[in-house]
C-alpha cells in the first residue's frame, strides 16, 4: 500500500512524523472480508470465535493474509482500541498551532 500526501508548503518536523506514521504497516480496525466481515478486531478480546479466526489467518498460505493476522494479534496484545481522531491543520498564525506529535 502506498500513501501519498501532498502539501502546499515545505515539510515541518511535525509533517515528517505524520508521513512516517502514515507509512507504517496498518490494517482497518474492522474486518474487511470473510465470515467476520464488518466486526471490529477489538471484539476478538471477548469473542473466542473471532480470535480463533485471526489465529487461523496467521497460518494462511497467503503471505499477505498471514501478515495481516499477525498484525491484528499483535495489536490485541499491545495496544488499546483507538478512538476516532481528527486533525485540523492551520498556519499557526491565528489558530495557536500545537505540535500534534510532541517529542
Phi and psi in radians as a Rosetta constraint file:
Dihedral C 1 N 2 CA 2 C 2 CIRCULARHARMONIC -2.009 0.35
Dihedral N 2 CA 2 C 2 N 3 CIRCULARHARMONIC 2.426 0.35
Dihedral C 2 N 3 CA 3 C 3 CIRCULARHARMONIC -2.070 0.35
Dihedral N 3 CA 3 C 3 N 4 CIRCULARHARMONIC 2.198 0.35
Dihedral C 3 N 4 CA 4 C 4 CIRCULARHARMONIC -1.908 0.35
Dihedral N 4 CA 4 C 4 N 5 CIRCULARHARMONIC 2.295 0.35
Dihedral C 4 N 5 CA 5 C 5 CIRCULARHARMONIC -2.143 0.35
Dihedral N 5 CA 5 C 5 N 6 CIRCULARHARMONIC 2.138 0.35
Dihedral C 5 N 6 CA 6 C 6 CIRCULARHARMONIC -1.812 0.35
Dihedral N 6 CA 6 C 6 N 7 CIRCULARHARMONIC 2.400 0.35
Dihedral C 6 N 7 CA 7 C 7 CIRCULARHARMONIC -2.224 0.35
Dihedral N 7 CA 7 C 7 N 8 CIRCULARHARMONIC 2.614 0.35
Dihedral C 7 N 8 CA 8 C 8 CIRCULARHARMONIC -1.694 0.35
Dihedral N 8 CA 8 C 8 N 9 CIRCULARHARMONIC 0.006 0.35
Dihedral C 8 N 9 CA 9 C 9 CIRCULARHARMONIC -2.372 0.35
Dihedral N 9 CA 9 C 9 N 10 CIRCULARHARMONIC 2.841 0.35
Dihedral C 9 N 10 CA 10 C 10 CIRCULARHARMONIC -1.094 0.35
Dihedral N 10 CA 10 C 10 N 11 CIRCULARHARMONIC 2.663 0.35
Dihedral C 10 N 11 CA 11 C 11 CIRCULARHARMONIC -1.060 0.35
Dihedral N 11 CA 11 C 11 N 12 CIRCULARHARMONIC 2.393 0.35
Dihedral C 11 N 12 CA 12 C 12 CIRCULARHARMONIC -1.769 0.35
Dihedral N 12 CA 12 C 12 N 13 CIRCULARHARMONIC 3.068 0.35
Dihedral C 12 N 13 CA 13 C 13 CIRCULARHARMONIC -1.017 0.35
Dihedral N 13 CA 13 C 13 N 14 CIRCULARHARMONIC -0.716 0.35
Dihedral C 13 N 14 CA 14 C 14 CIRCULARHARMONIC -1.106 0.35
Dihedral N 14 CA 14 C 14 N 15 CIRCULARHARMONIC -0.746 0.35
Dihedral C 14 N 15 CA 15 C 15 CIRCULARHARMONIC -1.079 0.35
Dihedral N 15 CA 15 C 15 N 16 CIRCULARHARMONIC -0.701 0.35
Dihedral C 15 N 16 CA 16 C 16 CIRCULARHARMONIC -1.100 0.35
Dihedral N 16 CA 16 C 16 N 17 CIRCULARHARMONIC -0.711 0.35
Dihedral C 16 N 17 CA 17 C 17 CIRCULARHARMONIC -1.198 0.35
Dihedral N 17 CA 17 C 17 N 18 CIRCULARHARMONIC -0.632 0.35
Dihedral C 17 N 18 CA 18 C 18 CIRCULARHARMONIC -1.136 0.35
Dihedral N 18 CA 18 C 18 N 19 CIRCULARHARMONIC -0.768 0.35
Dihedral C 18 N 19 CA 19 C 19 CIRCULARHARMONIC -1.106 0.35
Dihedral N 19 CA 19 C 19 N 20 CIRCULARHARMONIC -0.705 0.35
Dihedral C 19 N 20 CA 20 C 20 CIRCULARHARMONIC -1.129 0.35
Dihedral N 20 CA 20 C 20 N 21 CIRCULARHARMONIC -0.742 0.35
Dihedral C 20 N 21 CA 21 C 21 CIRCULARHARMONIC -1.100 0.35
Dihedral N 21 CA 21 C 21 N 22 CIRCULARHARMONIC -0.767 0.35
Dihedral C 21 N 22 CA 22 C 22 CIRCULARHARMONIC -1.153 0.35
Dihedral N 22 CA 22 C 22 N 23 CIRCULARHARMONIC -0.449 0.35
Dihedral C 22 N 23 CA 23 C 23 CIRCULARHARMONIC -1.481 0.35
Dihedral N 23 CA 23 C 23 N 24 CIRCULARHARMONIC -0.102 0.35
Dihedral C 23 N 24 CA 24 C 24 CIRCULARHARMONIC -1.233 0.35
Dihedral N 24 CA 24 C 24 N 25 CIRCULARHARMONIC 2.799 0.35
Dihedral C 24 N 25 CA 25 C 25 CIRCULARHARMONIC -1.143 0.35
Dihedral N 25 CA 25 C 25 N 26 CIRCULARHARMONIC 2.329 0.35
Dihedral C 25 N 26 CA 26 C 26 CIRCULARHARMONIC -2.782 0.35
Dihedral N 26 CA 26 C 26 N 27 CIRCULARHARMONIC 2.798 0.35
Dihedral C 26 N 27 CA 27 C 27 CIRCULARHARMONIC -2.386 0.35
Dihedral N 27 CA 27 C 27 N 28 CIRCULARHARMONIC 2.798 0.35
Dihedral C 27 N 28 CA 28 C 28 CIRCULARHARMONIC -1.053 0.35
Dihedral N 28 CA 28 C 28 N 29 CIRCULARHARMONIC 2.638 0.35
Dihedral C 28 N 29 CA 29 C 29 CIRCULARHARMONIC -1.328 0.35
Dihedral N 29 CA 29 C 29 N 30 CIRCULARHARMONIC -0.240 0.35
Dihedral C 29 N 30 CA 30 C 30 CIRCULARHARMONIC -1.911 0.35
Dihedral N 30 CA 30 C 30 N 31 CIRCULARHARMONIC 2.407 0.35
Dihedral C 30 N 31 CA 31 C 31 CIRCULARHARMONIC -1.120 0.35
Dihedral N 31 CA 31 C 31 N 32 CIRCULARHARMONIC 2.289 0.35
Dihedral C 31 N 32 CA 32 C 32 CIRCULARHARMONIC -1.708 0.35
Dihedral N 32 CA 32 C 32 N 33 CIRCULARHARMONIC -0.070 0.35
Dihedral C 32 N 33 CA 33 C 33 CIRCULARHARMONIC -2.734 0.35
Dihedral N 33 CA 33 C 33 N 34 CIRCULARHARMONIC 3.000 0.35
Dihedral C 33 N 34 CA 34 C 34 CIRCULARHARMONIC 1.384 0.35
Dihedral N 34 CA 34 C 34 N 35 CIRCULARHARMONIC -3.021 0.35
Dihedral C 34 N 35 CA 35 C 35 CIRCULARHARMONIC -1.212 0.35
Dihedral N 35 CA 35 C 35 N 36 CIRCULARHARMONIC -0.240 0.35
Dihedral C 35 N 36 CA 36 C 36 CIRCULARHARMONIC -1.833 0.35
Dihedral N 36 CA 36 C 36 N 37 CIRCULARHARMONIC 0.280 0.35
Dihedral C 36 N 37 CA 37 C 37 CIRCULARHARMONIC -0.895 0.35
Dihedral N 37 CA 37 C 37 N 38 CIRCULARHARMONIC 2.285 0.35
Dihedral C 37 N 38 CA 38 C 38 CIRCULARHARMONIC 1.610 0.35
Dihedral N 38 CA 38 C 38 N 39 CIRCULARHARMONIC -0.258 0.35
Dihedral C 38 N 39 CA 39 C 39 CIRCULARHARMONIC -1.376 0.35
Dihedral N 39 CA 39 C 39 N 40 CIRCULARHARMONIC 2.565 0.35
Dihedral C 39 N 40 CA 40 C 40 CIRCULARHARMONIC -1.279 0.35
Dihedral N 40 CA 40 C 40 N 41 CIRCULARHARMONIC 2.367 0.35
Dihedral C 40 N 41 CA 41 C 41 CIRCULARHARMONIC -1.046 0.35
Dihedral N 41 CA 41 C 41 N 42 CIRCULARHARMONIC -0.474 0.35
Dihedral C 41 N 42 CA 42 C 42 CIRCULARHARMONIC -1.163 0.35
Dihedral N 42 CA 42 C 42 N 43 CIRCULARHARMONIC -0.355 0.35
Dihedral C 42 N 43 CA 43 C 43 CIRCULARHARMONIC -1.098 0.35
Dihedral N 43 CA 43 C 43 N 44 CIRCULARHARMONIC -0.368 0.35
Dihedral C 43 N 44 CA 44 C 44 CIRCULARHARMONIC -1.154 0.35
Dihedral N 44 CA 44 C 44 N 45 CIRCULARHARMONIC -0.254 0.35
Dihedral C 44 N 45 CA 45 C 45 CIRCULARHARMONIC -1.204 0.35
Dihedral N 45 CA 45 C 45 N 46 CIRCULARHARMONIC -0.501 0.35
Dihedral C 45 N 46 CA 46 C 46 CIRCULARHARMONIC -1.972 0.35
Dihedral N 46 CA 46 C 46 N 47 CIRCULARHARMONIC -0.460 0.35
Dihedral C 46 N 47 CA 47 C 47 CIRCULARHARMONIC -1.662 0.35
Dihedral N 47 CA 47 C 47 N 48 CIRCULARHARMONIC 1.800 0.35
Dihedral C 47 N 48 CA 48 C 48 CIRCULARHARMONIC -1.072 0.35
Dihedral N 48 CA 48 C 48 N 49 CIRCULARHARMONIC -0.687 0.35
Dihedral C 48 N 49 CA 49 C 49 CIRCULARHARMONIC -1.106 0.35
Dihedral N 49 CA 49 C 49 N 50 CIRCULARHARMONIC -0.722 0.35
Dihedral C 49 N 50 CA 50 C 50 CIRCULARHARMONIC -1.176 0.35
Dihedral N 50 CA 50 C 50 N 51 CIRCULARHARMONIC -0.720 0.35
Dihedral C 50 N 51 CA 51 C 51 CIRCULARHARMONIC -1.050 0.35
Dihedral N 51 CA 51 C 51 N 52 CIRCULARHARMONIC -0.784 0.35
Dihedral C 51 N 52 CA 52 C 52 CIRCULARHARMONIC -1.120 0.35
Dihedral N 52 CA 52 C 52 N 53 CIRCULARHARMONIC -0.603 0.35
Dihedral C 52 N 53 CA 53 C 53 CIRCULARHARMONIC -1.149 0.35
Dihedral N 53 CA 53 C 53 N 54 CIRCULARHARMONIC -0.705 0.35
Dihedral C 53 N 54 CA 54 C 54 CIRCULARHARMONIC -1.125 0.35
Dihedral N 54 CA 54 C 54 N 55 CIRCULARHARMONIC -0.697 0.35
Dihedral C 54 N 55 CA 55 C 55 CIRCULARHARMONIC -1.140 0.35
Dihedral N 55 CA 55 C 55 N 56 CIRCULARHARMONIC -0.642 0.35
Dihedral C 55 N 56 CA 56 C 56 CIRCULARHARMONIC -1.112 0.35
Dihedral N 56 CA 56 C 56 N 57 CIRCULARHARMONIC -0.698 0.35
Dihedral C 56 N 57 CA 57 C 57 CIRCULARHARMONIC -1.058 0.35
Dihedral N 57 CA 57 C 57 N 58 CIRCULARHARMONIC -0.657 0.35
Dihedral C 57 N 58 CA 58 C 58 CIRCULARHARMONIC -1.036 0.35
Dihedral N 58 CA 58 C 58 N 59 CIRCULARHARMONIC -0.595 0.35
Dihedral C 58 N 59 CA 59 C 59 CIRCULARHARMONIC -1.521 0.35
Dihedral N 59 CA 59 C 59 N 60 CIRCULARHARMONIC 0.088 0.35
Dihedral C 59 N 60 CA 60 C 60 CIRCULARHARMONIC -1.065 0.35
Dihedral N 60 CA 60 C 60 N 61 CIRCULARHARMONIC 2.561 0.35
Dihedral C 60 N 61 CA 61 C 61 CIRCULARHARMONIC -1.343 0.35
Dihedral N 61 CA 61 C 61 N 62 CIRCULARHARMONIC -0.239 0.35
Dihedral C 61 N 62 CA 62 C 62 CIRCULARHARMONIC -1.434 0.35
Dihedral N 62 CA 62 C 62 N 63 CIRCULARHARMONIC 2.034 0.35
Dihedral C 62 N 63 CA 63 C 63 CIRCULARHARMONIC -1.021 0.35
Dihedral N 63 CA 63 C 63 N 64 CIRCULARHARMONIC -0.725 0.35
Dihedral C 63 N 64 CA 64 C 64 CIRCULARHARMONIC -1.135 0.35
Dihedral N 64 CA 64 C 64 N 65 CIRCULARHARMONIC -0.750 0.35
Dihedral C 64 N 65 CA 65 C 65 CIRCULARHARMONIC -1.114 0.35
Dihedral N 65 CA 65 C 65 N 66 CIRCULARHARMONIC -0.742 0.35
Dihedral C 65 N 66 CA 66 C 66 CIRCULARHARMONIC -1.105 0.35
Dihedral N 66 CA 66 C 66 N 67 CIRCULARHARMONIC -0.730 0.35
Dihedral C 66 N 67 CA 67 C 67 CIRCULARHARMONIC -1.100 0.35
Dihedral N 67 CA 67 C 67 N 68 CIRCULARHARMONIC -0.728 0.35
Dihedral C 67 N 68 CA 68 C 68 CIRCULARHARMONIC -1.098 0.35
Dihedral N 68 CA 68 C 68 N 69 CIRCULARHARMONIC -0.782 0.35
Dihedral C 68 N 69 CA 69 C 69 CIRCULARHARMONIC -1.055 0.35
Dihedral N 69 CA 69 C 69 N 70 CIRCULARHARMONIC -0.757 0.35
Dihedral C 69 N 70 CA 70 C 70 CIRCULARHARMONIC -1.078 0.35
Dihedral N 70 CA 70 C 70 N 71 CIRCULARHARMONIC -0.730 0.35
Dihedral C 70 N 71 CA 71 C 71 CIRCULARHARMONIC -1.100 0.35
Dihedral N 71 CA 71 C 71 N 72 CIRCULARHARMONIC -0.791 0.35
Dihedral C 71 N 72 CA 72 C 72 CIRCULARHARMONIC -1.063 0.35
Dihedral N 72 CA 72 C 72 N 73 CIRCULARHARMONIC -0.788 0.35
Dihedral C 72 N 73 CA 73 C 73 CIRCULARHARMONIC -1.130 0.35
Dihedral N 73 CA 73 C 73 N 74 CIRCULARHARMONIC -0.663 0.35
Dihedral C 73 N 74 CA 74 C 74 CIRCULARHARMONIC -1.078 0.35
Dihedral N 74 CA 74 C 74 N 75 CIRCULARHARMONIC -0.734 0.35
Dihedral C 74 N 75 CA 75 C 75 CIRCULARHARMONIC -1.098 0.35
Dihedral N 75 CA 75 C 75 N 76 CIRCULARHARMONIC -0.720 0.35
Dihedral C 75 N 76 CA 76 C 76 CIRCULARHARMONIC -1.097 0.35
Dihedral N 76 CA 76 C 76 N 77 CIRCULARHARMONIC -0.566 0.35
Dihedral C 76 N 77 CA 77 C 77 CIRCULARHARMONIC -1.458 0.35
Dihedral N 77 CA 77 C 77 N 78 CIRCULARHARMONIC -0.528 0.35
Dihedral C 77 N 78 CA 78 C 78 CIRCULARHARMONIC -2.036 0.35
Dihedral N 78 CA 78 C 78 N 79 CIRCULARHARMONIC -0.265 0.35
Dihedral C 78 N 79 CA 79 C 79 CIRCULARHARMONIC -2.151 0.35
Dihedral N 79 CA 79 C 79 N 80 CIRCULARHARMONIC 2.842 0.35
Dihedral C 79 N 80 CA 80 C 80 CIRCULARHARMONIC -1.734 0.35
Dihedral N 80 CA 80 C 80 N 81 CIRCULARHARMONIC 2.683 0.35
Dihedral C 80 N 81 CA 81 C 81 CIRCULARHARMONIC -0.965 0.35
Dihedral N 81 CA 81 C 81 N 82 CIRCULARHARMONIC 2.389 0.35
Dihedral C 81 N 82 CA 82 C 82 CIRCULARHARMONIC -1.480 0.35
Dihedral N 82 CA 82 C 82 N 83 CIRCULARHARMONIC 2.388 0.35
Dihedral C 82 N 83 CA 83 C 83 CIRCULARHARMONIC -1.442 0.35
Dihedral N 83 CA 83 C 83 N 84 CIRCULARHARMONIC 2.768 0.35
Dihedral C 83 N 84 CA 84 C 84 CIRCULARHARMONIC -1.076 0.35
Dihedral N 84 CA 84 C 84 N 85 CIRCULARHARMONIC 2.470 0.35
Dihedral C 84 N 85 CA 85 C 85 CIRCULARHARMONIC -2.303 0.35
Dihedral N 85 CA 85 C 85 N 86 CIRCULARHARMONIC 2.364 0.35
Dihedral C 85 N 86 CA 86 C 86 CIRCULARHARMONIC -2.160 0.35
Dihedral N 86 CA 86 C 86 N 87 CIRCULARHARMONIC 2.267 0.35
Dihedral C 86 N 87 CA 87 C 87 CIRCULARHARMONIC -1.950 0.35
Dihedral N 87 CA 87 C 87 N 88 CIRCULARHARMONIC 2.294 0.35
Dihedral C 87 N 88 CA 88 C 88 CIRCULARHARMONIC -2.042 0.35
Dihedral N 88 CA 88 C 88 N 89 CIRCULARHARMONIC 2.089 0.35
Dihedral C 88 N 89 CA 89 C 89 CIRCULARHARMONIC -1.815 0.35
Dihedral N 89 CA 89 C 89 N 90 CIRCULARHARMONIC 2.373 0.35
Dihedral C 89 N 90 CA 90 C 90 CIRCULARHARMONIC -2.368 0.35
Dihedral N 90 CA 90 C 90 N 91 CIRCULARHARMONIC -3.036 0.35
Dihedral C 90 N 91 CA 91 C 91 CIRCULARHARMONIC -1.385 0.35
Dihedral N 91 CA 91 C 91 N 92 CIRCULARHARMONIC -0.342 0.35
Dihedral C 91 N 92 CA 92 C 92 CIRCULARHARMONIC 1.569 0.35
Dihedral N 92 CA 92 C 92 N 93 CIRCULARHARMONIC -0.153 0.35
Dihedral C 92 N 93 CA 93 C 93 CIRCULARHARMONIC -1.238 0.35
Dihedral N 93 CA 93 C 93 N 94 CIRCULARHARMONIC -1.104 0.35
Dihedral C 93 N 94 CA 94 C 94 CIRCULARHARMONIC -1.731 0.35
Dihedral N 94 CA 94 C 94 N 95 CIRCULARHARMONIC -0.217 0.35
Dihedral C 94 N 95 CA 95 C 95 CIRCULARHARMONIC -1.554 0.35
Dihedral N 95 CA 95 C 95 N 96 CIRCULARHARMONIC -0.159 0.35
Dihedral C 95 N 96 CA 96 C 96 CIRCULARHARMONIC 1.147 0.35
Dihedral N 96 CA 96 C 96 N 97 CIRCULARHARMONIC 0.954 0.35
Dihedral C 96 N 97 CA 97 C 97 CIRCULARHARMONIC -0.918 0.35
Dihedral N 97 CA 97 C 97 N 98 CIRCULARHARMONIC 2.377 0.35
Dihedral C 97 N 98 CA 98 C 98 CIRCULARHARMONIC -2.049 0.35
Dihedral N 98 CA 98 C 98 N 99 CIRCULARHARMONIC 2.680 0.35
Dihedral C 98 N 99 CA 99 C 99 CIRCULARHARMONIC -1.365 0.35
Dihedral N 99 CA 99 C 99 N 100 CIRCULARHARMONIC 2.027 0.35
Dihedral C 99 N 100 CA 100 C 100 CIRCULARHARMONIC -1.265 0.35
Dihedral N 100 CA 100 C 100 N 101 CIRCULARHARMONIC -0.333 0.35
Dihedral C 100 N 101 CA 101 C 101 CIRCULARHARMONIC -2.230 0.35
Dihedral N 101 CA 101 C 101 N 102 CIRCULARHARMONIC 1.301 0.35
Dihedral C 101 N 102 CA 102 C 102 CIRCULARHARMONIC -1.079 0.35
Dihedral N 102 CA 102 C 102 N 103 CIRCULARHARMONIC 2.588 0.35
